[in-house]
């Protein structure tokens, strides 16, 4: 189960980091400007912040699960959150060109900027809270004991590998980032479907 937790967390994090945002578009633009060293340090810092945010999220998730009355209501909220995230993605029109970033970075400044933008991206907390609740309730992952650390490692590693992929692809990633069906519709319908499935499972 520990290995499964690591693999599932990695895959979900990798896919979940594809939609255009300040962090992955920053890495893409740094790669295009041939500042690959800065991009790698930037990715490392952003992934480290993801590890911290994910840790806070999972601890909050464990706290909620240990309180039965709160947990019942929270599962309903989680289902609605997944549906909301799905609809947001389905109707989102953001592209790589619509995200404004500052790419005037050197290698040594890349890490500091990655930390800054990572901490200014707190929306990862409700996202991972909803996803973690779903994954654990359907027994895809376990966040107990060593599973907790494997889950965090999987999430942060998935984020880093996606950003490393963006860095490696450079200009070619623009075509992926600007494909609304691939980066918005597909994840959107998946999240919406998971939310509806989770909600129906609770009702039934």
Buried (B, 14 or more C-beta within 10 A) or exposed (E): BBEBBBBBBBEBBBBBBBBBBBBBBBBBBBBBBEBBBBBBBBBBBBBBBBBBBBBBBBEBBBEBBEEEEEBEEBBEBBBBBBBBBBBBBBEBEBBBEEBEBEBEBEBEBBBEBBBEBBEEBEEBBBBBBBBBBBBBBEEBBBBEEEBBBBBBBBBBBBBBBBBBBBBEBBEEBBEBBBBBEBBBBBBBBBBBEBBBBBBEEEEE
